[in-house]
Amino acid sequence: MKKNILFLLAIAVMSLASCKKNRTCTCTTTTSPGSTSSTTIDTESHLTKKEAKRVLNCYSYTSTSSYVNPITGASTSVVTTVACTLK
């Protein structure tokens, strides 16, 4: 019985330790009409995936901006999409 408890405790410790590691957040920003760029951020400390997402601000989003050219009166909309992946 005691050996089983120690074995289970060892497995639990190993599973928790393997969750924490250096993480990388890569974000691709696409602006339409416009361009595409990519940004990579690395962590220096061992973090869980949830902690790294928060610390690195590794979230995907889409935003739309509209403006009017004061000279021509033409309206333009710019859609910016940021797609992030955490590894």
Secondary structure, DSSP 4 states (H G I P E B T S, - for coil): -HHHHHHHHHHHHHHHHHH-B--EEEEEEEEESS-EEEEEEE-SS-B-HHHHHHHTT---EEEEEEEE-TTT--EEEEEEEEEEEE-
